[in-house]
């Protein structure tokens, strides 16, 4: 169903690279699985067409954090570098944790939990990815100490959620193929990247306010029945986003405009968006994400839970939050299903669109497949 003759490819080549147009380019993952089943493990590249990432390269720079207690318990977190969004690079994440966050929490009692999570946030400004990694590890430890899954500690609204899958910007015929493949895999909610030409494509933060209203209305007139548009104007243009929210025929979700709880509160108070997107890497972890969710409950603003280019540990933490809170009604946690392999033991089960949270204490992460994780020197 992916347009390739796998048997022919395997008969001709011993080293194969599969290159896709970005997150959500579904056929590349189907092809990868078929090639692996045939005995050839391909190199997998993804990302923008001019700057592809290698999946193995991403895994090598994704920062996994372990926070241990004197009882032998271990909490896990993850902080992938997303410099173009958060400003957090691999070196910055390591430095933030080693030089600032770790000294602020080492030697303290886990039951001082509010003070501990506050110390993480106050250890330095910005550096939200590093804060998120340590914060989720602390929540993992707290759940383990009291023998409760984190999602139940936070509300326990449900144990299963359904994610969308992203269709990245590519030539229209390729995007159409990706969308059809995603539907064949069982997905019923597609997040489609777009640009400035309503006849061709769409992209976040790509429009000014009046342009956004015009293009969105044109799309609706074509019968697309769009559920919502994500961050149609630049993040700093709250007045523009408020204009789109008031005048467009499509509801607006704020994403890049929402980093901190204060950002979310400002958007809710001004009516600048219909929905807000919670991402742990942007807000600094579960603790601040809970504050955003609480504000959303007060203002009656539904939330999406999203992720960056993240693997299982950090997305697993987002699953715990999503399963805890009913105010989170939209799920964009397709990161792990885009990975060709899963080196993490335990945690949530990702079965295409269906995600089932772990009922193990804490966040359920039990460790790693031997030989798949490299530790930094102390």
KEZATOR-786823 format. One record per residue (C-alpha): residue number from 0; residue in one letter; x, y, z. Coordinates in Angstrom, 1 decimal, m for minus. Last residue first. Example, Ala and Ser with C-alpha at 12.3 -4.5 7.8 and 13.67 -1.06 7.14 Angstrom:
// KEZATOR-786823
{pos 1&code S&u 13.7&v m1.1&w 7.1}
{pos 0&code A&u 12.3&v m4.5&w 7.8}
This chain:
// KEZATOR-786823
{pos 377&code X&u 29.6&v 12.2&w 36.1}
{pos 376&code X&u 30.3&v 10.9&w 32.6}
{pos 375&code X&u 27.3&v 10.9&w 30.3}
{pos 374&code X&u 25.5&v 7.6&w 29.9}
{pos 373&code X&u 24.8&v 5.9&w 26.6}
{pos 372&code X&u 21.5&v 4.1&w 26.2}
{pos 371&code X&u 20.7&v 1.3&w 23.8}
{pos 370&code X&u 23.0&v m1.4&w 25.2}
{pos 369&code X&u 20.4&v m3.1&w 27.3}
{pos 368&code X&u 16.8&v m2.1&w 26.5}
{pos 367&code X&u 16.0&v 0.6&w 29.0}
{pos 366&code X&u 14.4&v 1.2&w 32.4}
{pos 365&code X&u 11.1&v 0.4&w 34.2}
{pos 364&code X&u 9.0&v 3.4&w 33.2}
{pos 363&code X&u 5.6&v 3.0&w 34.9}
{pos 362&code X&u 4.9&v 6.7&w 35.5}
{pos 361&code X&u 4.7&v 6.5&w 39.2}
{pos 360&code X&u 3.2&v 3.2&w 40.4}
{pos 359&code X&u 2.2&v 0.9&w 37.5}
{pos 358&code X&u m1.2&v 1.5&w 35.9}
{pos 357&code X&u 0.3&v 2.4&w 32.6}
{pos 356&code X&u m1.6&v 4.7&w 30.3}
{pos 355&code X&u m3.2&v 3.2&w 27.1}
{pos 354&code X&u m2.7&v 5.1&w 23.8}
{pos 353&code X&u m4.8&v 4.3&w 20.7}
{pos 352&code X&u m3.9&v 6.1&w 17.5}
{pos 351&code X&u m1.2&v 3.6&w 16.5}
{pos 350&code X&u m0.8&v 1.3&w 19.5}
{pos 349&code X&u 1.2&v 3.3&w 22.0}
{pos 348&code X&u 1.3&v 1.5&w 25.4}
{pos 347&code X&u 2.2&v 3.8&w 28.3}
{pos 346&code X&u 5.2&v 3.1&w 30.5}
{pos 345&code X&u 7.4&v 0.0&w 30.6}
{pos 344&code X&u 10.8&v m0.6&w 29.0}
{pos 343&code X&u 12.1&v 2.1&w 26.7}
{pos 342&code X&u 14.1&v 1.2&w 23.6}
{pos 341&code X&u 11.1&v 1.5&w 21.3}
{pos 340&code X&u 12.0&v 1.2&w 17.6}
{pos 339&code X&u 11.0&v 2.7&w 14.3}
{pos 338&code X&u 9.9&v 5.9&w 16.1}
{pos 337&code X&u 6.8&v 7.6&w 14.5}
{pos 336&code X&u 4.5&v 5.9&w 17.0}
{pos 335&code X&u 6.4&v 7.5&w 19.8}
{pos 334&code X&u 5.9&v 11.1&w 18.6}
{pos 333&code X&u 2.1&v 10.9&w 17.9}
{pos 332&code X&u 1.0&v 12.7&w 21.0}
{pos 331&code X&u m1.5&v 15.3&w 19.7}
{pos 330&code X&u m4.5&v 14.8&w 22.0}
{pos 329&code X&u m7.6&v 16.9&w 22.2}
{pos 328&code X&u m10.1&v 17.1&w 25.1}
{pos 327&code X&u m7.8&v 18.0&w 28.0}
{pos 326&code X&u m10.3&v 19.6&w 30.4}
{pos 325&code X&u m11.1&v 16.0&w 31.4}
{pos 324&code X&u m7.8&v 15.8&w 33.3}
{pos 323&code X&u m5.8&v 12.7&w 34.5}
{pos 322&code X&u m5.5&v 10.8&w 31.3}
{pos 321&code X&u m4.0&v 13.8&w 29.6}
{pos 320&code X&u m1.5&v 14.3&w 32.4}
{pos 319&code X&u m0.3&v 10.7&w 32.4}
{pos 318&code X&u m0.1&v 10.8&w 28.6}
{pos 317&code X&u 2.1&v 13.9&w 28.8}
{pos 316&code X&u 4.5&v 12.0&w 31.1}
{pos 315&code X&u 4.6&v 9.1&w 28.5}
{pos 314&code X&u 5.4&v 11.7&w 25.9}
{pos 313&code X&u 8.5&v 12.6&w 27.9}
{pos 312&code X&u 9.6&v 9.0&w 28.3}
{pos 311&code X&u 8.6&v 7.8&w 24.8}
{pos 310&code X&u 10.3&v 9.9&w 22.3}
{pos 309&code X&u 9.9&v 13.6&w 21.5}
{pos 308&code X&u 9.9&v 15.8&w 18.4}
{pos 307&code X&u 7.6&v 18.3&w 20.2}
{pos 306&code X&u 4.5&v 17.2&w 22.1}
{pos 305&code X&u 0.9&v 18.1&w 22.5}
{pos 304&code X&u m1.9&v 18.1&w 25.0}
{pos 303&code X&u m4.9&v 20.0&w 23.7}
{pos 302&code X&u m7.0&v 22.1&w 26.0}
{pos 301&code X&u m10.6&v 23.2&w 26.4}
{pos 300&code X&u m11.3&v 26.6&w 27.8}
{pos 299&code X&u m14.0&v 26.8&w 30.5}
{pos 298&code X&u m12.4&v 29.8&w 32.2}
{pos 297&code X&u m12.0&v 28.0&w 35.6}
{pos 296&code X&u m11.1&v 24.7&w 34.0}
{pos 295&code X&u m8.6&v 26.3&w 31.7}
{pos 294&code X&u m6.9&v 28.0&w 34.7}
{pos 293&code X&u m6.6&v 24.5&w 36.3}
{pos 292&code X&u m5.2&v 23.0&w 33.1}
{pos 291&code X&u m2.6&v 25.8&w 32.9}
{pos 290&code X&u m1.6&v 25.2&w 36.5}
{pos 289&code X&u m1.4&v 21.5&w 36.0}
{pos 288&code X&u 0.9&v 22.1&w 33.0}
{pos 287&code X&u 3.1&v 24.1&w 35.4}
{pos 286&code X&u 3.6&v 21.1&w 37.7}
{pos 285&code X&u 3.7&v 18.6&w 34.8}
{pos 284&code X&u 6.8&v 20.1&w 33.2}
{pos 283&code X&u 8.5&v 23.4&w 32.3}
{pos 282&code X&u 5.8&v 25.1&w 30.1}
{pos 281&code X&u 7.4&v 24.6&w 26.7}
{pos 280&code X&u 8.7&v 21.1&w 27.1}
{pos 279&code X&u 5.5&v 20.0&w 28.8}
{pos 278&code X&u 3.4&v 21.1&w 25.9}
{pos 277&code X&u m0.2&v 22.3&w 26.6}
{pos 276&code X&u m2.1&v 23.7&w 23.6}
{pos 275&code X&u m4.8&v 26.3&w 24.3}
{pos 274&code X&u m8.3&v 26.4&w 22.9}
{pos 273&code X&u m10.7&v 29.2&w 21.7}
{pos 272&code X&u m8.0&v 31.8&w 21.4}
{pos 271&code X&u m7.4&v 35.5&w 22.2}
{pos 270&code X&u m10.4&v 35.6&w 24.6}
{pos 269&code X&u m8.6&v 38.2&w 26.7}
{pos 268&code X&u m8.7&v 36.4&w 30.0}
{pos 267&code X&u m8.0&v 33.0&w 28.4}
{pos 266&code X&u m5.0&v 34.3&w 26.4}
{pos 265&code X&u m3.6&v 36.0&w 29.5}
{pos 264&code X&u m4.1&v 32.9&w 31.6}
{pos 263&code X&u m2.2&v 30.8&w 29.1}
{pos 262&code X&u 0.8&v 33.1&w 29.0}
{pos 261&code X&u 0.8&v 33.3&w 32.8}
{pos 260&code X&u 0.8&v 29.5&w 33.0}
{pos 259&code X&u 4.0&v 29.6&w 30.9}
{pos 258&code X&u 4.7&v 28.7&w 27.3}
{pos 257&code X&u 1.6&v 29.5&w 25.4}
{pos 256&code X&u 1.9&v 31.8&w 22.3}
{pos 255&code X&u 3.6&v 29.0&w 20.4}
{pos 254&code X&u 0.4&v 26.9&w 20.7}
{pos 253&code X&u m2.9&v 28.8&w 20.7}
{pos 252&code X&u m5.9&v 27.0&w 19.2}
{pos 251&code X&u m8.3&v 29.0&w 17.1}
{pos 250&code X&u m11.9&v 28.0&w 16.1}
{pos 249&code X&u m12.7&v 28.2&w 12.3}
{pos 248&code X&u m15.3&v 30.7&w 10.9}
{pos 247&code X&u m12.8&v 33.5&w 11.5}
{pos 246&code X&u m13.9&v 36.9&w 13.0}
{pos 245&code X&u m13.5&v 36.8&w 16.8}
{pos 244&code X&u m10.7&v 34.2&w 17.0}
{pos 243&code X&u m8.8&v 35.8&w 14.1}
{pos 242&code X&u m9.0&v 39.2&w 15.8}
{pos 241&code X&u m7.8&v 37.7&w 19.1}
{pos 240&code X&u m4.9&v 36.1&w 17.2}
{pos 239&code X&u m4.0&v 39.5&w 15.8}
{pos 238&code X&u m4.2&v 41.1&w 19.2}
{pos 237&code X&u m2.0&v 38.3&w 20.6}
{pos 236&code X&u 0.7&v 38.9&w 18.0}
{pos 235&code X&u 3.7&v 37.5&w 20.0}
{pos 234&code X&u 3.2&v 34.0&w 18.7}
{pos 233&code X&u 3.0&v 34.9&w 15.1}
{pos 232&code X&u m0.4&v 34.2&w 13.5}
{pos 231&code X&u m2.4&v 31.0&w 12.7}
{pos 230&code X&u m1.4&v 29.2&w 15.9}
{pos 229&code X&u m3.3&v 26.0&w 15.3}
{pos 228&code X&u m6.5&v 26.1&w 13.3}
{pos 227&code X&u m9.6&v 24.2&w 14.5}
{pos 226&code X&u m12.0&v 21.4&w 13.5}
{pos 225&code X&u m11.8&v 22.2&w 9.8}
{pos 224&code X&u m15.0&v 21.3&w 7.8}
{pos 223&code X&u m13.2&v 21.2&w 4.5}
{pos 222&code X&u m16.3&v 22.2&w 2.5}
{pos 221&code X&u m14.6&v 24.5&w 0.0}
{pos 220&code X&u m16.3&v 27.4&w 1.8}
{pos 219&code X&u m14.5&v 26.3&w 5.0}
{pos 218&code X&u m11.2&v 26.7&w 3.2}
{pos 217&code X&u m12.1&v 30.1&w 1.9}
{pos 216&code X&u m13.1&v 31.2&w 5.4}
{pos 215&code X&u m9.8&v 30.0&w 6.7}
{pos 214&code X&u m7.9&v 31.9&w 4.0}
{pos 213&code X&u m9.7&v 35.2&w 4.6}
{pos 212&code X&u m9.5&v 35.0&w 8.4}
{pos 211&code X&u m5.8&v 34.2&w 8.3}
{pos 210&code X&u m5.0&v 36.9&w 5.8}
{pos 209&code X&u m6.7&v 39.4&w 8.1}
{pos 208&code X&u m4.6&v 38.3&w 11.1}
{pos 207&code X&u m1.2&v 37.9&w 9.5}
{pos 206&code X&u m0.3&v 34.5&w 8.3}
{pos 205&code X&u 2.5&v 31.9&w 8.6}
{pos 204&code X&u 2.5&v 31.4&w 12.4}
{pos 203&code X&u 1.7&v 27.7&w 11.6}
{pos 202&code X&u 1.9&v 26.6&w 8.0}
{pos 201&code X&u m0.8&v 25.8&w 5.2}
{pos 200&code X&u m0.8&v 24.3&w 1.6}
{pos 199&code X&u m2.0&v 24.3&w m1.9}
{pos 198&code X&u m5.1&v 26.1&w m2.9}
{pos 197&code X&u m5.2&v 28.0&w 0.3}
{pos 196&code X&u m1.7&v 29.4&w m0.5}
{pos 195&code X&u 0.0&v 30.8&w 2.6}
{pos 194&code X&u 1.1&v 27.6&w 4.3}
{pos 193&code X&u m0.3&v 24.3&w 5.8}
{pos 192&code X&u 0.5&v 21.5&w 8.1}
{pos 191&code X&u m2.3&v 19.0&w 8.5}
{pos 190&code X&u m3.3&v 17.4&w 11.9}
{pos 189&code X&u m5.3&v 14.4&w 11.0}
{pos 188&code X&u m8.0&v 12.8&w 13.2}
{pos 187&code X&u m9.5&v 9.4&w 12.2}
{pos 186&code X&u m6.3&v 7.4&w 12.3}
{pos 185&code X&u m6.9&v 3.7&w 11.6}
{pos 184&code X&u m3.8&v 2.8&w 9.6}
{pos 183&code X&u m5.8&v 3.2&w 6.4}
{pos 182&code X&u m6.6&v 6.7&w 7.6}
{pos 181&code X&u m2.9&v 7.4&w 8.0}
{pos 180&code X&u m2.2&v 6.0&w 4.5}
{pos 179&code X&u m4.8&v 8.2&w 3.0}
{pos 178&code X&u m3.4&v 11.3&w 4.7}
{pos 177&code X&u 0.2&v 10.4&w 3.6}
{pos 176&code X&u m1.0&v 10.0&w 0.0}
{pos 175&code X&u m2.8&v 13.4&w 0.1}
{pos 174&code X&u 0.3&v 14.9&w 1.5}
{pos 173&code X&u 2.4&v 13.5&w m1.4}
{pos 172&code X&u m0.1&v 14.7&w m4.0}
{pos 171&code X&u m0.1&v 18.2&w m2.4}
{pos 170&code X&u 3.7&v 18.5&w m2.4}
{pos 169&code X&u 5.0&v 18.4&w 1.1}
{pos 168&code X&u 4.1&v 20.1&w 4.4}
{pos 167&code X&u 3.7&v 17.5&w 7.2}
{pos 166&code X&u 0.7&v 15.3&w 8.0}
{pos 165&code X&u 0.6&v 14.9&w 11.7}
{pos 164&code X&u m1.2&v 12.1&w 13.5}
{pos 163&code X&u m4.1&v 12.4&w 16.0}
{pos 162&code X&u m4.1&v 10.7&w 19.3}
{pos 161&code X&u m6.7&v 8.7&w 21.2}
{pos 160&code X&u m6.8&v 8.3&w 24.9}
{pos 159&code X&u m7.2&v 5.4&w 27.4}
{pos 158&code X&u m7.0&v 5.2&w 31.2}
{pos 157&code X&u m9.6&v 7.9&w 32.1}
{pos 156&code X&u m10.3&v 10.8&w 34.5}
{pos 155&code X&u m7.7&v 9.7&w 37.0}
{pos 154&code X&u m7.4&v 13.1&w 38.7}
{pos 153&code X&u m3.7&v 14.0&w 39.4}
{pos 152&code X&u m2.9&v 11.1&w 41.7}
{pos 151&code X&u m4.6&v 8.7&w 39.3}
{pos 150&code X&u m2.5&v 10.0&w 36.3}
{pos 149&code X&u 0.7&v 9.6&w 38.5}
{pos 148&code X&u 0.1&v 5.9&w 39.1}
{pos 147&code X&u 0.0&v 5.1&w 42.8}
{pos 146&code X&u 2.3&v 3.2&w 45.1}
{pos 145&code X&u 2.9&v 6.2&w 47.4}
{pos 144&code X&u 6.6&v 6.3&w 46.9}
{pos 143&code X&u 6.3&v 5.3&w 43.3}
{pos 142&code X&u 3.9&v 8.1&w 42.6}
{pos 141&code X&u 6.3&v 10.6&w 44.2}
{pos 140&code X&u 9.2&v 9.3&w 42.2}
{pos 139&code X&u 7.5&v 9.7&w 38.9}
{pos 138&code X&u 6.4&v 13.2&w 39.9}
{pos 137&code X&u 10.1&v 14.0&w 40.6}
{pos 136&code X&u 11.1&v 12.6&w 37.2}
{pos 135&code X&u 8.5&v 14.7&w 35.5}
{pos 134&code X&u 9.9&v 17.8&w 37.1}
{pos 133&code X&u 13.5&v 16.9&w 36.2}
{pos 132&code X&u 12.7&v 16.6&w 32.5}
{pos 131&code X&u 10.4&v 19.6&w 32.5}
{pos 130&code X&u 13.0&v 21.8&w 34.0}
{pos 129&code X&u 15.5&v 20.8&w 31.4}
{pos 128&code X&u 13.0&v 21.5&w 28.7}
{pos 127&code X&u 11.9&v 24.9&w 30.2}
{pos 126&code X&u 15.4&v 26.4&w 30.1}
{pos 125&code X&u 13.8&v 29.9&w 30.8}
{pos 124&code X&u 15.1&v 31.4&w 34.0}
{pos 123&code X&u 17.2&v 29.5&w 36.5}
{pos 122&code X&u 16.8&v 27.4&w 39.7}
{pos 121&code X&u 13.3&v 28.9&w 40.3}
{pos 120&code X&u 11.4&v 26.3&w 38.4}
{pos 119&code X&u 13.2&v 23.4&w 39.9}
{pos 118&code X&u 13.1&v 24.9&w 43.4}
{pos 117&code X&u 9.3&v 25.2&w 43.0}
{pos 116&code X&u 9.1&v 21.5&w 42.2}
{pos 115&code X&u 11.1&v 20.7&w 45.4}
{pos 114&code X&u 9.1&v 23.2&w 47.6}
{pos 113&code X&u 5.8&v 21.6&w 46.5}
{pos 112&code X&u 7.3&v 18.1&w 47.0}
{pos 111&code X&u 8.8&v 18.5&w 50.5}
{pos 110&code X&u 7.8&v 14.9&w 50.8}
{pos 109&code X&u 10.7&v 14.0&w 48.4}
{pos 108&code X&u 13.2&v 15.2&w 51.1}
{pos 107&code X&u 16.2&v 17.2&w 50.0}
{pos 106&code X&u 19.7&v 16.0&w 49.4}
{pos 105&code X&u 19.9&v 17.2&w 45.8}
{pos 104&code X&u 17.2&v 19.6&w 44.8}
{pos 103&code X&u 18.8&v 23.0&w 44.1}
{pos 102&code X&u 22.2&v 21.5&w 43.2}
{pos 101&code X&u 20.5&v 19.4&w 40.5}
{pos 100&code X&u 18.7&v 22.4&w 38.9}
{pos 99&code X&u 21.5&v 24.8&w 38.5}
{pos 98&code X&u 24.9&v 23.5&w 37.3}
{pos 97&code X&u 24.1&v 19.9&w 36.3}
{pos 96&code X&u 20.5&v 20.5&w 35.1}
{pos 95&code X&u 21.0&v 23.7&w 33.3}
{pos 94&code X&u 24.3&v 22.6&w 31.8}
{pos 93&code X&u 22.9&v 19.4&w 30.4}
{pos 92&code X&u 20.0&v 21.2&w 28.9}
{pos 91&code X&u 22.1&v 24.0&w 27.4}
{pos 90&code X&u 24.5&v 21.5&w 25.9}
{pos 89&code X&u 21.7&v 19.6&w 24.2}
{pos 88&code X&u 20.1&v 22.8&w 22.9}
{pos 87&code X&u 17.1&v 24.6&w 24.5}
{pos 86&code X&u 15.9&v 27.7&w 22.7}
{pos 85&code X&u 12.3&v 26.6&w 23.2}
{pos 84&code X&u 11.2&v 26.5&w 19.5}
{pos 83&code X&u 14.2&v 26.6&w 17.3}
{pos 82&code X&u 16.4&v 25.0&w 20.0}
{pos 81&code X&u 14.3&v 21.8&w 20.4}
{pos 80&code X&u 16.7&v 19.6&w 22.3}
{pos 79&code X&u 14.9&v 16.6&w 23.7}
{pos 78&code X&u 14.4&v 16.7&w 27.5}
{pos 77&code X&u 13.4&v 13.4&w 29.1}
{pos 76&code X&u 12.5&v 12.3&w 32.6}
{pos 75&code X&u 12.8&v 9.2&w 34.8}
{pos 74&code X&u 12.4&v 8.6&w 38.5}
{pos 73&code X&u 14.5&v 6.0&w 40.3}
{pos 72&code X&u 13.9&v 4.4&w 43.7}
{pos 71&code X&u 17.0&v 3.1&w 45.5}
{pos 70&code X&u 15.9&v 4.2&w 49.0}
{pos 69&code X&u 18.4&v 7.1&w 49.0}
{pos 68&code X&u 16.6&v 8.6&w 46.0}
{pos 67&code X&u 17.4&v 8.7&w 42.3}
{pos 66&code X&u 16.7&v 11.2&w 39.6}
{pos 65&code X&u 17.4&v 9.9&w 36.1}
{pos 64&code X&u 17.3&v 12.2&w 33.1}
{pos 63&code X&u 17.2&v 11.2&w 29.5}
{pos 62&code X&u 18.5&v 13.8&w 27.0}
{pos 61&code X&u 17.7&v 13.2&w 23.4}
{pos 60&code X&u 21.0&v 13.6&w 21.5}
{pos 59&code X&u 21.7&v 10.0&w 20.5}
{pos 58&code X&u 18.0&v 9.3&w 19.8}
{pos 57&code X&u 17.9&v 12.2&w 17.4}
{pos 56&code X&u 20.9&v 10.9&w 15.5}
{pos 55&code X&u 19.3&v 7.4&w 15.4}
{pos 54&code X&u 16.2&v 9.0&w 13.9}
{pos 53&code X&u 18.3&v 10.9&w 11.3}
{pos 52&code X&u 17.1&v 14.4&w 10.8}
{pos 51&code X&u 16.5&v 15.9&w 7.3}
{pos 50&code X&u 17.3&v 19.6&w 6.6}
{pos 49&code X&u 16.1&v 20.6&w 3.1}
{pos 48&code X&u 13.1&v 18.3&w 3.1}
{pos 47&code X&u 12.1&v 19.3&w 6.6}
{pos 46&code X&u 12.3&v 16.4&w 9.0}
{pos 45&code X&u 12.8&v 12.7&w 8.8}
{pos 44&code X&u 15.6&v 10.2&w 8.1}
{pos 43&code X&u 15.5&v 6.5&w 8.8}
{pos 42&code X&u 18.5&v 4.3&w 8.2}
{pos 41&code X&u 17.2&v 1.0&w 7.0}
{pos 40&code X&u 17.3&v m2.3&w 8.8}
{pos 39&code X&u 17.4&v m5.0&w 6.2}
{pos 38&code X&u 16.1&v m8.5&w 7.0}
{pos 37&code X&u 12.8&v m8.6&w 5.1}
{pos 36&code X&u 10.9&v m7.6&w 8.3}
{pos 35&code X&u 13.1&v m4.6&w 8.5}
{pos 34&code X&u 12.2&v m3.6&w 5.0}
{pos 33&code X&u 8.5&v m4.0&w 5.7}
{pos 32&code X&u 8.8&v m1.9&w 9.0}
{pos 31&code X&u 10.7&v 0.9&w 7.2}
{pos 30&code X&u 8.1&v 0.9&w 4.4}
{pos 29&code X&u 5.3&v 1.4&w 6.8}
{pos 28&code X&u 7.2&v 4.1&w 8.6}
{pos 27&code X&u 8.0&v 5.9&w 5.3}
{pos 26&code X&u 4.4&v 5.7&w 4.3}
{pos 25&code X&u 3.2&v 7.8&w 7.3}
{pos 24&code X&u 4.9&v 11.1&w 6.7}
{pos 23&code X&u 3.6&v 12.3&w 10.0}
{pos 22&code X&u 6.7&v 14.0&w 11.2}
{pos 21&code X&u 8.7&v 15.1&w 8.2}
{pos 20&code X&u 9.0&v 14.7&w 4.5}
{pos 19&code X&u 10.4&v 11.3&w 4.6}
{pos 18&code X&u 13.8&v 9.7&w 3.7}
{pos 17&code X&u 14.3&v 5.9&w 4.0}
{pos 16&code X&u 18.0&v 5.0&w 3.7}
{pos 15&code X&u 19.0&v 1.6&w 2.4}
{pos 14&code X&u 22.1&v m0.5&w 2.6}
{pos 13&code X&u 22.0&v m4.0&w 1.1}
{pos 12&code X&u 20.3&v m3.2&w m2.2}
{pos 11&code X&u 19.1&v m5.1&w m5.2}
{pos 10&code X&u 17.0&v m8.0&w m4.0}
{pos 9&code X&u 15.7&v m6.0&w m1.0}
{pos 8&code X&u 14.3&v m3.3&w m3.3}
{pos 7&code X&u 12.6&v m5.8&w m5.5}
{pos 6&code X&u 10.9&v m7.5&w m2.6}
{pos 5&code X&u 9.8&v m4.2&w m1.2}
{pos 4&code X&u 8.1&v m3.1&w m4.4}
{pos 3&code X&u 7.1&v 0.4&w m3.3}
{pos 2&code X&u 3.8&v 2.2&w m3.7}
{pos 1&code X&u 3.0&v 2.3&w 0.0}
{pos 0&code X&u 0.0&v 0.0&w 0.0}
